[in-house]
Amino acid sequence: MHRMTLGKMQNPVRGFLHGGAAVAAVVATILLLVRTPTWPTRIAIIVFGLGFVALYTTSSLYHAVPW
């Protein structure tokens, strides 16, 4: 089985999908923050959202950049 490549990207599909998920995580975090009435919940959403953004950004770079 042959892996799909795009230039130097080893796994471009996963790279693009996880990059899109990182953008979606930013949007979702902002939408949740706007709708949340209390500060303790906002802090929890910020921590959760930053974790998701970091996870998908790191995964996107891992799959997109040749190591």
ABEGO torsion letter per residue (X at the ends): XBBBBBEABABAAAAAAAAAAAAAAAAAAAAAAAABABAAAAAAAAAAAAAAAAAAAAAAAAAABBX
